């Protein structure tokens, strides 16, 4: 294999101002999504009381558990989308940097979609309790911490109580992240996207070699793939936040959802522009 000559570097064909437009849009969407995540839940005091009575635990207030998990996950996702927006406004984009962050967005959005896929709040509590317990046990976070041990015990009580009372609904998380993504993001070809992102996140000799060669001889291809990932995961974030609408106070959140809809239209136009650029760029690769 011939050594790479740094003097043969080919400049990217992507206009910097276009990347800046996408960057600004991603950050706006991230901020709006975070505002929606932090907005007042639609759950009334009467509904909270009914749910807590169902789980026979007013003191712990399990009715709040789904919203607390959803808000926390959206805060993380919004921060990642915002960071990817900042990265998009750099001199050279590469999937090696974008993909690991984008993968986290896909995983967290899949969790939020799992938690909000039903409007039955007693089921939402069971889902949230199961998800929280699973993550605590995976991290062994309860070790030598009585408060977390108590939390795990309560989560177990809630899922067991729901299982005994309502056996027809599925409330358990799939075994792995890829299964959760496949279940919740089938409309976005989530399984294939997630597989691609994992290919850059985990050890992959071909992707490492491809990136090393392309950054010198074909940086445009790296940037196009990176922008595809950026716009795809931003679209998934928008889709996820929209699913939150029934769970948010209608009056407080209405202007935010209107703003999100407007930003979504802009994202759609940018995605179409990116598709056209890729179509025009592809034939030149065979010359």
C-alpha positions in Angstrom: 0.0 0.0 0.0 1.4 3.4 -1.0 2.0 5.9 1.7 -0.4 8.8 1.8 1.0 12.0 0.5 -0.3 15.0 2.6 0.4 17.3 -0.4 -2.4 15.5 -2.4 -5.2 16.6 -0.1 -8.3 17.4 -2.1 -10.5 20.2 -0.8 -14.1 19.4 0.2 -16.8 20.5 -2.3 -19.3 21.4 0.4 -20.0 25.1 0.9 -19.1 26.1 4.4 -22.1 28.4 4.6 -24.4 25.4 3.9 -22.9 23.5 6.8 -23.4 26.5 8.9 -27.1 26.6 8.0 -27.6 23.0 9.0 -25.6 23.6 12.2 -27.8 26.5 13.2 -31.0 24.5 12.4 -29.8 21.5 14.5 -29.1 23.7 17.5 -32.5 25.4 17.2 -34.3 22.1 17.0 -32.3 20.8 20.0 -33.2 23.9 22.1 -36.9 23.7 21.2 -37.0 20.0 21.9 -35.4 20.5 25.3 -38.0 23.2 26.1 -40.8 20.8 25.3 -39.2 18.1 27.4 -39.1 20.5 30.4 -42.6 21.9 29.9 -45.4 21.0 32.2 -46.8 17.5 31.9 -50.5 17.1 31.1 -51.0 14.7 34.0 -53.6 16.2 36.4 -53.5 15.7 40.2 -56.6 13.5 39.9 -54.8 11.2 37.4 -51.7 11.1 39.6 -53.8 10.1 42.5 -55.5 7.3 40.5 -52.2 5.9 39.2 -50.5 6.0 42.6 -53.5 4.2 44.1 -53.3 1.6 41.4 -49.7 1.0 42.5 -50.6 1.3 46.2 -47.8 3.7 46.8 -48.7 7.4 47.2 -45.5 8.2 49.1 -43.2 7.2 46.3 -45.4 8.9 43.6 -44.8 6.4 40.8 -47.1 8.5 38.5 -44.2 10.9 38.1 -41.6 8.3 37.1 -42.3 8.1 33.3 -42.1 11.9 32.9 -38.9 12.1 34.9 -37.2 9.5 32.8 -38.5 11.0 29.5 -37.4 14.5 30.5 -33.9 13.2 31.5 -33.5 11.2 28.3 -34.6 14.2 26.2 -32.1 16.5 28.0 -29.3 14.1 27.0 -30.5 13.7 23.4 -31.0 17.5 23.0 -27.5 18.1 24.3 -26.1 15.6 21.8 -28.0 17.1 18.9 -26.8 20.5 19.9 -23.2 19.3 20.1 -23.5 17.6 16.7 -24.8 20.9 15.3 -21.7 22.6 16.6 -19.5 19.9 15.1 -21.3 20.3 11.7 -20.0 23.9 11.5 -16.3 22.9 11.4 -13.8 22.8 8.5 -14.0 19.0 8.0 -16.7 16.6 9.1 -16.0 12.9 9.5 -18.2 9.9 10.5 -15.6 8.8 13.0 -16.6 11.8 15.1 -20.2 12.1 14.2 -21.3 8.5 14.4 -20.7 7.7 18.1 -22.7 10.7 19.2 -25.4 10.0 16.6 -25.7 6.4 17.9 -26.4 7.7 21.4 -29.2 9.9 20.0 -30.8 6.9 18.3 -30.6 4.8 21.5 -32.0 7.5 23.7 -34.8 8.4 21.3 -35.8 4.7 21.1 -36.1 4.6 24.9 -38.4 7.7 24.9 -40.5 6.2 22.1 -40.8 3.0 24.1 -42.0 4.9 27.1 -44.5 7.1 25.2 -45.9 4.4 22.8 -49.0 4.0 25.0 -51.2 6.6 26.6 -52.2 4.3 29.4 -50.2 5.9 32.3 -50.3 2.8 34.5 -48.6 1.0 31.6 -46.1 3.9 31.3 -45.2 3.6 34.9 -44.5 -0.2 34.5 -42.4 0.5 31.4 -40.4 3.3 33.2 -39.9 1.1 36.3 -38.6 -1.8 34.2 -36.3 0.4 32.2 -34.9 2.1 35.3 -34.3 -1.2 37.1 -32.6 -2.7 34.1 -30.2 0.2 33.7 -29.4 0.2 37.4 -28.7 -3.5 37.5 -26.6 -3.3 34.3 -24.4 -0.6 35.9 -24.4 -2.4 39.3 -25.3 1.1 40.7 -27.1 -0.2 43.7 -24.1 -1.7 45.3 -23.5 -0.2 48.8 -26.2 2.5 48.2 -29.4 2.0 50.3 -31.3 4.7 48.4 -30.7 3.1 45.1 -31.5 -0.4 46.5 -34.8 1.0 47.7 -35.5 2.4 44.2 -34.8 -0.9 42.6 -37.1 -2.7 45.1 -39.9 -0.2 44.3 -39.4 -0.6 40.6 -39.6 -4.4 41.0 -42.8 -4.0 43.0 -44.4 -1.8 40.3 -43.6 -4.1 37.4 -44.7 -7.2 39.3 -48.0 -5.4 40.4 -48.7 -4.4 36.8 -48.0 -7.9 35.5 -50.5 -9.4 38.0 -53.2 -6.8 37.3 -52.8 -6.3 33.5 -51.3 -9.2 31.6 -52.2 -8.2 28.0 -49.8 -5.3 27.5 -46.0 -5.6 26.9 -44.1 -3.5 29.3 -40.5 -4.9 29.3 -37.7 -3.5 27.4 -36.2 -5.6 24.6 -33.1 -7.5 25.6 -30.7 -5.3 23.6 -30.3 -1.8 22.2 -30.5 -2.9 18.6 -33.8 -4.7 19.2 -35.2 -1.6 20.9 -34.1 0.6 17.9 -35.6 -1.9 15.5 -38.9 -2.0 17.3 -39.3 1.8 17.7 -37.6 3.2 14.6 -38.7 0.9 11.8 -40.2 3.9 9.9 -36.6 5.4 9.7 -34.9 2.2 8.8 -33.5 2.4 12.3 -31.9 -1.0 12.2 -29.7 -0.3 9.2 -28.8 3.2 10.4 -27.9 1.9 13.9 -25.8 -0.8 12.3 -23.9 1.8 10.3 -23.3 4.0 13.3 -22.1 1.1 15.4 -19.6 0.4 12.6 -17.9 3.7 13.4 -18.4 3.5 17.1 -16.8 0.0 17.6 -13.6 -1.3 16.3 -13.8 -1.6 12.5 -10.6 -1.8 10.4 -12.3 -1.0 7.1 -14.0 2.1 8.3 -10.8 3.3 9.9 -8.8 2.7 6.7 -11.6 4.3 4.6 -11.6 7.4 6.7 -7.8 7.7 6.6 -7.7 7.6 2.9 -10.8 9.6 2.2 -9.8 12.5 4.5 -6.9 13.1 2.0 -8.4 12.1 -1.3 -12.1 12.4 -1.0 -13.2 14.5 2.0 -16.5 15.4 0.4 -17.6 11.9 0.7 -16.8 11.9 4.4 -18.7 15.2 4.9 -21.8 14.0 3.0 -22.0 10.8 5.0 -21.6 12.8 8.2 -24.3 15.3 7.2 -26.6 12.4 6.4 -26.1 11.1 9.9 -26.7 14.6 11.3 -29.9 15.2 9.5 -31.2 11.7 10.0 -30.8 11.7 13.8 -32.2 15.3 14.0 -35.2 14.0 12.2 -35.5 11.1 14.7 -35.2 13.6 17.5 -38.1 15.7 16.1 -40.2 12.6 15.6 -39.5 11.6 19.2 -40.4 15.0 20.6 -43.6 15.1 18.6 -44.7 11.9 20.3 -44.6 13.7 23.6 -47.5 16.0 22.7 -50.2 14.1 24.5 -48.1 14.0 27.6 -47.6 17.8 27.7 -49.9 20.6 28.9 -51.6 21.8 25.7 -51.7 25.5 26.5 -48.0 25.8 27.6 -46.6 23.6 24.9 -48.6 24.6 21.8 -46.3 27.5 20.8 -43.3 25.2 21.2 -44.8 22.4 19.0 -45.7 25.1 16.4 -42.1 26.2 16.4 -40.9 22.6 16.1 -43.2 22.0 13.1 -41.7 25.1 11.4 -38.1 23.9 12.1 -39.1 20.4 10.9 -40.1 21.9 7.5 -36.7 23.6 7.2 -35.0 20.3 8.1 -37.0 18.5 5.4 -35.8 21.1 2.8 -32.2 20.7 4.0 -32.5 16.9 3.7 -33.8 17.1 0.2 -31.0 19.5 -0.7 -28.5 17.0 0.7 -30.1 14.1 -1.3 -29.8 16.1 -4.5 -26.2 17.0 -3.8 -25.4 13.3 -3.1 -27.1 12.3 -6.4 -25.1 14.9 -8.3 -21.9 13.9 -6.6 -22.1 10.1 -7.0 -21.5 9.9 -10.8 -18.2 11.9 -10.4 -16.8 9.1 -8.2 -16.6 6.8 -11.2 -14.6 9.2 -13.4 
